[in-house]
Amino acid sequence: MSTRDVMIGLEMHITLPTKSKLFCSCPATHDAEPNTNICPICMGLPGSKPSLNKDALLKAVLIAKALGCKINEQIYFSRKVYFYPDLPKNYQITQFEVPIGYDGCLALFSSNKKIGIRRVHLEEDPASIKYTKSGNVLVDYNRSGIPLVEVVTEPHINSSLQAREFLNLLTANLQYLGILSEKGHLAMKTDVNISIRGYERVEIKNISGIYDIEKAIEYEIKRQLKKIKYGIRIERETLRFDDKRKITIPVRRKEFEEDYGYIFEPDLPVFHTNHEMVKLPELPAEKVERLSKLYNVPLAEVAELVLFSKPLTEFFENIAKELGFSAKIFSFVKNTLPSILRENKAHSDVVFKYYEELKTILSKLARGEITGNVAKNAIAELIKTGKLVEIKSVSKDLSKVRERILEYLNENEKIVEEFEKNPKVINYIIGQIMKEFKGKYSPADIHKIALEVLRKKLR
């Protein structure tokens, strides 16, 4: 079986950062006491009339344009009818026949493969259901009516790796649009549709987190291939992902679209998108290309930084404008700074809180006055305490290093003989000396001195 026979489509449900809900003025917050941010409209009480949130519409248009979609000039809403405790009206207001955007695509950086975007549309979020330890089921209607944008791809994804790359790229686009933040206050949940070419598809509902999406895809592909191997019918069904056991579990038979009995929403008029007025910021793909050309850095390396973090990318750009481009600074911001932030449980935007202090540290690093290890320790201390410790520059008097290398080689004369046969042995010496001086001196300085000492010994 070829990887092309695996067909994966994704449906992302993205919570929009608006002050109020989609069709009423209730606050669109996630941390209020249960059932306090509700009104007759979001509770679907008789006689209540919805009114569209303009900000939500503009943000949805922005997402559709960023994904290269064609934009419908006029849109309207429909009722998706189904019965569940999280739907107080017994229908969800969504878009079916005419979405905001359609026929778009997002190209993967690794292969330039284009993943088709079938549609982008607006809809309201259902309420949230809470299961108690005692076995009771509670419903919190605070979430009912919060605006969602649903992005639906074509089944162009062929593996869990492609799904991960696509979701990372989509997330980066949403961050650059100001829709998602890195702090995790806003959510994106994904439904995964998987089939093997020629067989029925299944849907895995509401997976949070790219890691879990990968694992769900990998498990489900194996499960379906095993069924095909033994001639067992693959049912069209809805599954859920058990994130502890890393398996998919059947929930119900999969509905067809006609099962929902879509009807035109009579309480809302036709809306004009006015999409020409919505202007896009610089998106990740454009930023990667611009920075790669500006600083003569390979596209793949720039993409690592740009897709990882919008704040860190902006921080690097600002530092580069003030101090000039430095390969040392670029590498440090891309590779070392994220690990410092993770270890200290800090979000990327902390770099702007300590911008001047970080600029001081990085300027010393770029000039070779301190090593990467010294810079790393100073930044970690800065984040922990909020204070910049005194940073002593590396002494230009490297006599201690020279003395220790000479001492080390006198103690290990065989290494000198080995170096004559294999010059790469010098890397081992550098490593040993670096350990002894705890990263105080740069590998370049130690390499230079070690090479001089070794050549003298070999004369």
C-alpha positions as CSV (number, residue, x, y, z in Angstrom):
1,M,0.0,0.0,0.0
2,S,1.3,3.5,-0.9
3,T,1.0,6.4,1.5
4,R,-1.2,8.0,-1.2
5,D,-3.8,5.4,-0.4
6,V,-4.2,6.9,3.1
7,M,-6.6,9.9,2.9
8,I,-6.8,12.3,5.8
9,G,-9.0,15.3,6.1
10,L,-9.0,17.7,9.1
11,E,-11.7,19.9,10.5
12,M,-10.4,22.5,12.9
13,H,-12.7,24.4,15.3
14,I,-11.0,27.6,16.2
15,T,-12.3,29.8,19.1
16,L,-12.3,33.5,18.0
17,P,-11.0,36.1,20.5
18,T,-14.0,38.3,20.7
19,K,-15.4,40.2,23.7
20,S,-18.9,38.9,23.2
21,K,-20.6,35.8,21.8
22,L,-21.6,35.3,18.2
23,F,-25.2,36.2,18.3
24,C,-25.7,38.0,21.7
25,S,-23.8,40.4,24.0
26,C,-22.9,37.9,26.7
27,P,-19.1,37.9,27.5
28,A,-17.2,35.3,25.6
29,T,-15.1,34.3,28.5
30,H,-14.0,30.8,29.6
31,D,-13.3,31.3,33.3
32,A,-16.6,32.6,34.8
33,E,-18.8,30.7,37.3
34,P,-20.9,28.1,35.5
35,N,-24.1,29.4,33.9
36,T,-23.5,33.0,34.7
37,N,-22.7,34.4,31.2
38,I,-26.0,33.5,29.6
39,C,-29.1,35.2,28.3
40,P,-32.4,34.3,26.5
41,I,-30.6,34.4,23.1
42,C,-27.7,31.9,23.8
43,M,-30.2,29.8,25.9
44,G,-32.6,29.6,22.9
45,L,-35.6,30.8,24.8
46,P,-38.8,31.5,22.9
47,G,-39.0,34.9,21.3
48,S,-35.3,35.6,21.5
49,K,-33.6,36.9,18.3
50,P,-29.9,36.5,17.4
51,S,-27.8,39.4,16.1
52,L,-24.5,38.8,14.3
53,N,-21.2,39.9,16.0
54,K,-19.4,42.0,13.3
55,D,-16.0,41.4,14.9
56,A,-16.4,37.7,14.6
57,L,-17.4,38.0,10.9
58,L,-14.3,40.1,10.1
59,K,-12.0,37.7,11.9
60,A,-13.5,34.8,10.0
61,V,-13.0,36.6,6.7
62,L,-9.4,37.3,7.8
63,I,-8.7,33.6,8.3
64,A,-10.3,32.6,5.0
65,K,-8.2,35.2,3.1
66,A,-5.0,34.0,4.9
67,L,-5.7,30.5,3.7
68,G,-6.0,31.6,0.1
69,C,-9.8,31.0,-0.1
70,K,-12.2,32.6,-2.5
71,I,-14.6,34.7,-0.5
72,N,-18.3,34.7,-1.0
73,E,-19.7,38.3,-1.3
74,Q,-22.9,37.4,0.5
75,I,-23.4,34.8,3.2
76,Y,-26.2,33.5,5.3
77,F,-26.7,31.1,8.2
78,S,-28.5,27.8,8.6
79,R,-29.8,25.7,11.4
80,K,-28.1,22.3,12.0
81,V,-30.7,20.3,13.8
82,Y,-29.7,17.7,16.3
83,F,-30.7,16.8,19.9
84,Y,-28.1,16.8,22.6
85,P,-28.0,18.4,26.1
86,D,-25.3,20.9,25.0
87,L,-27.7,22.5,22.5
88,P,-30.5,24.4,24.3
89,K,-32.2,25.3,21.1
90,N,-32.0,21.7,19.7
91,Y,-30.1,23.2,16.7
92,Q,-26.8,24.9,16.1
93,I,-26.6,28.1,14.1
94,T,-23.9,27.5,11.5
95,Q,-23.2,27.8,7.7
96,F,-23.8,25.0,5.3
97,E,-24.7,26.0,1.7
98,V,-22.7,29.2,1.4
99,P,-19.6,29.4,3.7
100,I,-17.4,32.5,4.1
101,G,-14.5,31.1,2.1
102,Y,-13.9,28.1,-0.1
103,D,-11.3,26.5,-2.5
104,G,-8.2,27.7,-0.7
105,C,-4.9,25.9,0.1
106,L,-1.9,25.9,2.5
107,A,1.5,24.8,1.2
108,L,3.7,22.7,3.5
109,F,7.3,24.1,3.9
110,S,9.0,20.7,3.7
111,S,7.7,19.6,0.3
112,N,5.6,22.5,-1.0
113,K,2.7,20.1,-1.1
114,K,-0.6,22.0,-1.3
115,I,-3.2,21.0,1.2
116,G,-6.6,22.1,-0.1
117,I,-9.0,24.1,2.1
118,R,-12.5,23.0,1.2
119,R,-14.3,25.7,3.3
120,V,-14.1,28.2,6.1
121,H,-17.3,29.0,8.0
122,L,-18.7,30.6,11.2
123,E,-20.7,28.8,13.8
124,E,-21.6,29.0,17.4
125,D,-20.0,26.7,20.0
126,P,-22.3,24.4,22.0
127,A,-22.4,24.3,25.8
128,S,-19.8,22.2,27.7
129,I,-20.8,19.0,29.4
130,K,-19.2,18.1,32.7
131,Y,-19.0,14.5,34.0
132,T,-18.7,14.3,37.8
133,K,-17.0,11.5,39.8
134,S,-20.3,10.5,41.2
135,G,-21.6,9.8,37.7
136,N,-23.8,12.9,37.3
137,V,-23.8,14.9,34.0
138,L,-23.8,18.7,34.3
139,V,-24.1,21.3,31.6
140,D,-22.4,24.7,31.6
141,Y,-24.1,27.0,29.1
142,N,-21.4,29.8,29.4
143,R,-19.7,28.4,26.3
144,S,-23.0,28.2,24.3
145,G,-22.8,30.8,21.6
146,I,-19.1,31.6,21.7
147,P,-17.9,32.2,18.1
148,L,-16.1,29.4,16.3
149,V,-14.5,29.3,12.8
150,E,-14.4,25.9,11.3
151,V,-11.6,25.2,8.7
152,V,-12.2,22.0,6.7
153,T,-9.4,20.6,4.5
154,E,-9.6,18.3,1.5
155,P,-8.4,14.7,2.2
156,H,-5.0,15.6,0.8
157,I,-3.0,14.6,3.9
158,N,-1.4,11.2,3.7
159,S,0.4,10.7,7.1
160,S,0.6,11.8,10.7
161,L,3.8,13.7,9.9
162,Q,2.0,15.8,7.2
163,A,-0.9,16.4,9.6
164,R,1.5,17.7,12.2
165,E,3.3,20.0,9.8
166,F,-0.1,21.3,8.5
167,L,-1.4,22.0,12.0
168,N,1.9,23.7,13.0
169,L,1.7,25.9,9.9
170,L,-2.0,26.7,10.5
171,T,-1.4,27.5,14.1
172,A,1.5,29.8,13.1
173,N,-0.8,31.6,10.6
174,L,-3.5,32.0,13.3
175,Q,-0.9,33.5,15.7
176,Y,0.3,36.0,13.1
177,L,-3.3,36.9,12.5
178,G,-3.8,37.5,16.2
179,I,-6.4,34.8,16.5
180,L,-4.5,32.3,18.7
181,S,-2.1,33.2,21.5
182,E,0.8,31.1,22.8
183,K,-0.6,31.3,26.3
184,G,-3.2,28.7,25.6
185,H,-6.3,30.8,26.7
186,L,-7.9,30.0,23.4
187,A,-8.5,26.6,22.0
188,M,-8.4,24.8,18.7
189,K,-10.0,21.3,18.6
190,T,-9.7,19.0,15.6
191,D,-11.9,16.3,14.1
192,V,-9.9,13.8,12.0
193,N,-11.4,12.0,9.0
194,I,-9.4,8.9,7.9
195,S,-9.9,6.4,5.2
196,I,-7.9,3.9,3.1
197,R,-8.6,4.6,-0.6
198,G,-11.6,2.5,-1.7
199,Y,-13.0,2.0,1.8
200,E,-15.3,3.8,4.1
201,R,-14.1,6.7,6.2
202,V,-14.3,7.2,10.0
203,E,-14.2,10.4,12.0
204,I,-12.3,10.9,15.3
205,K,-14.0,13.8,17.2
206,N,-12.6,16.6,19.3
207,I,-8.9,15.9,19.7
208,S,-6.9,18.6,21.5
209,G,-3.1,18.8,20.9
210,I,-1.0,18.0,17.9
211,Y,0.7,15.1,19.7
212,D,-2.6,13.4,20.3
213,I,-3.7,14.0,16.7
214,E,-0.6,12.3,15.5
215,K,-1.1,9.3,17.8
216,A,-4.8,9.0,16.9
217,I,-3.9,9.0,13.1
218,E,-1.2,6.4,13.5
219,Y,-3.4,4.0,15.6
220,E,-6.4,4.4,13.3
221,I,-4.4,3.7,10.1
222,K,-3.1,0.5,11.7
223,R,-6.6,-0.5,12.8
224,Q,-8.1,0.0,9.4
225,L,-5.3,-1.8,7.5
226,K,-5.6,-4.7,9.9
227,K,-9.4,-4.9,9.2
228,I,-8.8,-4.8,5.4
229,K,-6.1,-7.5,5.7
230,Y,-8.6,-9.9,7.4
231,G,-11.6,-8.9,5.2
232,I,-13.5,-7.2,8.0
233,R,-15.9,-4.4,6.9
234,I,-14.9,-0.8,7.9
235,E,-18.0,0.9,9.3
236,R,-18.7,4.6,8.8
237,E,-18.7,5.7,12.4
238,T,-17.7,8.4,14.9
239,L,-14.8,7.6,17.2
240,R,-13.1,9.3,20.2
241,F,-9.4,9.2,21.1
242,D,-8.4,7.8,24.5
243,D,-5.3,9.8,25.2
244,K,-4.2,7.5,28.0
245,R,-4.3,4.2,26.1
246,K,-3.6,6.0,22.8
247,I,-6.4,4.1,21.0
248,T,-9.7,5.1,19.2
249,I,-13.0,4.0,20.6
250,P,-16.4,3.9,18.8
251,V,-19.0,6.4,20.0
252,R,-21.8,6.2,17.4
253,R,-22.6,5.6,13.8
254,K,-21.5,8.5,11.6
255,E,-24.2,10.8,10.5
256,F,-24.6,12.0,6.9
257,E,-25.1,15.7,6.3
258,E,-28.7,15.1,5.3
259,D,-29.4,13.7,8.7
260,Y,-29.0,17.1,10.2
261,G,-32.0,18.6,8.3
262,Y,-30.3,21.9,7.5
263,I,-32.8,24.8,7.1
264,F,-32.2,28.5,6.4
265,E,-32.0,30.5,9.6
266,P,-35.1,32.7,9.4
267,D,-34.0,35.1,12.3
268,L,-30.9,36.3,10.5
269,P,-30.6,38.2,7.2
270,V,-28.1,37.8,4.3
271,F,-24.8,39.5,5.2
272,H,-22.2,41.1,3.0
273,T,-18.6,40.1,3.8
274,N,-16.9,43.4,2.7
275,H,-13.8,41.3,2.3
276,E,-11.9,44.0,0.3
277,M,-11.7,46.0,3.5
278,V,-10.0,43.2,5.4
279,K,-6.2,43.6,5.1
280,L,-3.8,40.7,5.8
281,P,-0.6,41.2,7.9
282,E,2.7,39.5,6.9
283,L,2.1,35.8,7.1
284,P,4.6,33.1,8.1
285,A,5.4,32.0,4.5
286,E,6.1,35.6,3.5
287,K,8.2,36.3,6.6
288,V,10.3,33.2,6.1
289,E,11.1,34.2,2.5
290,R,11.9,37.8,3.5
291,L,14.1,37.0,6.4
292,S,15.9,34.3,4.5
293,K,16.8,36.8,1.7
294,L,17.6,39.6,4.1
295,Y,20.0,37.7,6.3
296,N,21.1,35.0,3.8
297,V,20.0,32.2,6.1
298,P,18.5,28.9,4.6
299,L,14.7,28.9,4.4
300,A,14.4,25.8,6.5
301,E,16.3,27.4,9.4
302,V,14.3,30.6,9.3
303,A,11.1,28.5,9.1
304,E,12.0,26.8,12.4
305,L,12.0,30.1,14.2
306,V,9.0,31.7,12.4
307,L,6.7,28.7,12.9
308,F,7.8,28.1,16.4
309,S,7.0,31.5,17.9
310,K,5.7,34.9,16.7
311,P,7.1,36.8,19.7
312,L,10.6,35.2,19.4
313,T,10.7,36.0,15.7
314,E,9.7,39.6,16.3
315,F,12.3,39.8,19.1
316,F,15.0,38.5,16.8
317,E,14.0,41.0,14.1
318,N,14.2,43.9,16.5
319,I,17.6,42.8,17.9
320,A,18.9,42.4,14.4
321,K,17.9,45.9,13.5
322,E,19.6,47.4,16.5
323,L,22.7,45.3,16.7
324,G,23.1,44.1,13.1
325,F,22.6,40.5,12.0
326,S,24.7,38.0,13.9
327,A,24.7,34.2,13.2
328,K,25.4,33.6,16.9
329,I,22.3,35.6,18.0
330,F,20.1,33.9,15.3
331,S,21.2,30.5,16.4
332,F,20.8,31.3,20.1
333,V,17.3,32.8,19.7
334,K,16.2,29.8,17.5
335,N,17.8,26.9,19.4
336,T,18.7,28.0,23.0
337,L,16.2,30.6,24.0
338,P,13.2,28.3,23.6
339,S,14.7,25.7,25.9
340,I,15.5,28.4,28.5
341,L,11.8,29.5,28.3
342,R,10.6,25.9,28.6
343,E,12.8,25.1,31.6
344,N,11.6,28.2,33.4
345,K,7.9,27.7,32.4
346,A,7.9,31.2,30.7
347,H,5.9,32.2,27.7
348,S,7.7,33.6,24.6
349,D,6.5,37.2,25.1
350,V,8.6,37.5,28.2
351,V,11.4,38.5,25.9
352,F,9.8,41.9,25.5
353,K,9.4,42.4,29.2
354,Y,13.2,42.0,29.6
355,Y,14.1,43.3,26.1
356,E,16.9,45.7,27.2
357,E,18.5,43.2,29.5
358,L,18.4,40.5,26.8
359,K,19.9,42.9,24.3
360,T,22.8,43.5,26.6
361,I,23.5,39.8,27.0
362,L,23.1,39.0,23.3
363,S,25.4,41.9,22.3
364,K,28.1,40.5,24.5
365,L,27.5,37.0,23.0
366,A,27.8,38.4,19.4
367,R,31.1,40.2,20.2
368,G,32.5,37.0,21.7
369,E,32.8,38.5,25.2
370,I,30.8,35.7,26.7
371,T,30.0,32.1,25.7
372,G,26.6,30.7,24.9
373,N,26.6,28.9,28.3
374,V,27.2,32.1,30.2
375,A,24.4,33.8,28.2
376,K,22.1,30.9,28.9
377,N,22.7,31.0,32.7
378,A,22.3,34.8,32.8
379,I,19.0,34.7,31.0
380,A,17.7,31.9,33.2
381,E,18.5,33.9,36.3
382,L,16.9,37.0,34.7
383,I,13.6,35.2,34.2
384,K,13.7,33.7,37.7
385,T,14.5,36.8,39.6
386,G,13.7,39.7,37.3
387,K,17.2,41.0,37.7
388,L,20.2,41.0,35.4
389,V,23.2,39.5,37.2
390,E,26.7,41.0,36.7
391,I,28.2,39.4,33.6
392,K,31.9,39.2,33.4
393,S,33.3,39.2,29.9
394,V,35.6,36.4,29.0
395,S,39.2,37.4,29.8
396,K,41.3,37.9,26.7
397,D,44.1,36.5,28.8
398,L,43.7,32.8,28.0
399,S,46.9,31.8,29.8
400,K,45.0,29.5,32.2
401,V,43.5,27.6,29.3
402,R,47.0,27.3,27.6
403,E,48.5,26.0,30.9
404,R,45.7,23.5,31.4
405,I,45.9,22.2,27.8
406,L,49.7,21.7,28.1
407,E,49.2,20.0,31.4
408,Y,46.5,17.7,30.0
409,L,48.6,16.7,27.0
410,N,51.6,16.0,29.2
411,E,49.4,13.7,31.3
412,N,47.9,12.0,28.1
413,E,50.8,11.7,25.6
414,K,49.0,9.1,23.6
415,I,46.4,11.7,22.5
416,V,49.2,13.7,20.8
417,E,50.1,10.5,18.8
418,E,46.5,9.9,18.0
419,F,46.0,13.5,16.8
420,E,48.9,13.1,14.3
421,K,47.0,10.2,12.7
422,N,43.5,11.7,13.2
423,P,43.2,15.5,13.5
424,K,39.5,15.1,14.7
425,V,40.9,14.0,18.1
426,I,41.2,17.7,18.9
427,N,37.4,17.8,19.4
428,Y,37.7,15.4,22.3
429,I,40.4,17.7,23.9
430,I,38.1,20.7,23.5
431,G,35.2,18.9,25.1
432,Q,37.3,17.9,28.1
433,I,38.7,21.5,28.6
434,M,35.2,23.0,28.2
435,K,33.9,20.7,31.0
436,E,36.7,21.7,33.3
437,F,36.1,25.5,32.7
438,K,32.3,25.0,32.8
439,G,31.8,26.8,29.5
440,K,33.6,29.9,30.6
441,Y,35.6,30.0,27.3
442,S,34.4,29.6,23.8
443,P,35.1,26.4,21.8
444,A,36.7,28.6,19.2
445,D,39.3,30.0,21.6
446,I,40.0,26.6,23.1
447,H,40.4,25.1,19.6
448,K,42.9,27.8,18.6
449,I,45.1,27.3,21.6
450,A,44.9,23.5,21.6
451,L,45.9,23.4,17.9
452,E,49.0,25.7,18.6
453,V,50.0,23.5,21.6
454,L,49.6,20.2,19.6
455,R,51.6,21.5,16.6
456,K,54.5,22.6,18.9
457,K,54.5,19.1,20.5
458,L,54.7,17.5,17.1
459,R,57.7,19.5,15.9
